[in-house]
């Protein structure tokens, strides 16, 4: 992903780029999440990062944000979590069961 981010930056030097942190790069600990998010900014030349996981990764998002890094999550199709969800299913189609937590 870092190589892809660098390539995107070369092709779009004046664009806000969000690096997609892959499975295994943030699940172990908050420290691992911050270390790898920093790598995305330094080596991938990204402006922000994106990760999947919903409320189970709240502490990771807080740690990354507290390190001064912009962090995004998303709703919709979550390919990295597809096997846990029983296949590729669209998530978050309505506000029902949507939980918002203040970071």
Buried (B, 14 or more C-beta within 10 A) or exposed (E): BBEEBBEBBEEEEEEEBBBBBEEEBBBEEBEBBBEBBBBBBEEBBBBBBBBBBEEEBBEBBBBBBEBEBBBEBEEEEBEBBEEEEEEEEEBBEEEEEEEEEEE
